[in-house]
Amino acid sequence: MELIDAIRLRRSTAPVTGAAPTDADLYEYLALAAHSPDHASLRPWRLVSLRGSDRERLGAALATGFGDPPGSPEAARTAAKALRAPLLLSIIASPVQHPKVPAWEQLAATAALISTLQLVLFEAGWTAMWRSGPAVELPQVRQLIGVGDTEQLLGWLYIGGRTEIGPDARPDPDVSGKISTLP
Ligand SMILES: Cc1cc2nc3c(=O)[nH]c(=O)nc-3n(C[C@H](O)[C@H](O)[C@H](O)COP(=O)(O)O)c2cc1C
């Protein structure tokens, strides 16, 4: 697929099949995506994959963290959110001390990586949706995933199979006025 087509066709959609990339696939995609801009090549991020019953553990942590009564319908609804894709890739910004690269640049590099990874996944035939929300701050969730005190959980890429490319390419957004010059 041409890059320009992938950019215009990519969608954040729910997976339509239960298939997911293998760990070997993920490493291949990640190595590609890691070409994204990254000051001093710090790779200031890491990813924790959740498959199968690990997603149920995340679901339980979500329900406990949000204070849903154990065994309640609310708890079941919350827990089911972690089952919306066969593979959840937890996104962790993991900044390091660096004399020239402040933490915000490292966060920007992490976002650049994920954006590129979404395109790589799409080009390879998968769908990937970035979801976050208040769940990223829950102690139960951070503990389960092993997020360190100096790290930031940025959400999850919900990854799964799609049977076909979705609707037609979207028209390019109206970005008029988004570039200015000095007054
Ligand atoms: C950091 C980040 C967090 C997001 N979190 C959520 C989320 O929790 N729930 C949601 O519905 N969309 C979330 N989105 C938006 C979707 O991932 C997606 O970008 C949006 O629905 C637009 O769809 P598109 O990617 O097909 O253009 C998030 C996007 C980003 C960049």
The ligand as an SDF file (V2000), in Angstrom:
LIG
                    3D

 31 33  0  0  0  0  0  0  0  0999 V2000
   -3.8510    9.6480   23.1390 C   0  0  0  0  0  0  0  0  0  0  0  0
   -5.1910    9.2900   22.5760 C   0  0  0  0  0  0  0  0  0  0  0  0
   -6.1510    8.7350   23.4040 C   0  0  0  0  0  0  0  0  0  0  0  0
   -7.4080    8.4000   22.9160 C   0  0  0  0  0  0  0  0  0  0  0  0
   -8.3430    7.8430   23.7560 N   0  0  0  0  0  0  0  0  0  0  0  0
   -9.5570    7.5070   23.2820 C   0  0  0  0  0  0  0  0  0  0  0  0
  -10.5210    6.8760   24.1200 C   0  0  0  0  0  0  0  0  0  0  0  0
  -10.2810    6.6000   25.2860 O   0  0  0  0  0  0  0  0  0  0  0  0
  -11.7380    6.5870   23.5800 N   0  0  0  0  0  0  0  0  0  0  0  0
  -12.0470    6.8820   22.2740 C   0  0  0  0  0  0  0  0  0  0  0  0
  -13.1590    6.6020   21.8490 O   0  0  0  0  0  0  0  0  0  0  0  0
  -11.1290    7.4550   21.4530 N   0  0  0  0  0  0  0  0  0  0  0  0
   -9.9140    7.7650   21.9150 C   0  0  0  0  0  0  0  0  0  0  0  0
   -8.9840    8.3480   21.0850 N   0  0  0  0  0  0  0  0  0  0  0  0
   -9.3570    8.6710   19.7000 C   0  0  0  0  0  0  0  0  0  0  0  0
   -9.2750    7.4580   18.7700 C   0  0  0  0  0  0  0  0  0  0  0  0
   -8.1090    6.7070   19.0160 O   0  0  0  0  0  0  0  0  0  0  0  0
   -9.2410    7.9030   17.2990 C   0  0  0  0  0  0  0  0  0  0  0  0
   -8.0850    8.6320   17.0190 O   0  0  0  0  0  0  0  0  0  0  0  0
  -10.4500    8.7530   16.9310 C   0  0  0  0  0  0  0  0  0  0  0  0
  -11.6150    8.0130   17.1920 O   0  0  0  0  0  0  0  0  0  0  0  0
  -10.4120    9.1840   15.4710 C   0  0  0  0  0  0  0  0  0  0  0  0
  -10.4990    8.0580   14.6610 O   0  0  0  0  0  0  0  0  0  0  0  0
   -9.5020    7.8330   13.4490 P   0  0  0  0  0  0  0  0  0  0  0  0
   -8.1940    7.3780   14.0600 O   0  0  0  0  0  0  0  0  0  0  0  0
  -10.1770    6.7840   12.6200 O   0  0  0  0  0  0  0  0  0  0  0  0
   -9.3480    9.1310   12.7570 O   0  0  0  0  0  0  0  0  0  0  0  0
   -7.7200    8.6510   21.5560 C   0  0  0  0  0  0  0  0  0  0  0  0
   -6.7310    9.1880   20.7190 C   0  0  0  0  0  0  0  0  0  0  0  0
   -5.4900    9.5130   21.2100 C   0  0  0  0  0  0  0  0  0  0  0  0
   -4.4580   10.1110   20.2880 C   0  0  0  0  0  0  0  0  0  0  0  0
  1  2  1  0
  2  3  1  0
  2 30  2  0
  3  4  2  0
  4  5  1  0
  4 28  1  0
  5  6  2  0
  6  7  1  0
  6 13  1  0
  7  8  2  0
  7  9  1  0
  9 10  1  0
 10 11  2  0
 10 12  1  0
 12 13  2  0
 13 14  1  0
 14 15  1  0
 14 28  1  0
 15 16  1  0
 16 17  1  0
 16 18  1  0
 18 19  1  0
 18 20  1  0
 20 21  1  0
 20 22  1  0
 22 23  1  0
 23 24  1  0
 24 25  2  0
 24 26  1  0
 24 27  1  0
 28 29  2  0
 29 30  1  0
 30 31  1  0
M  END
$$$$
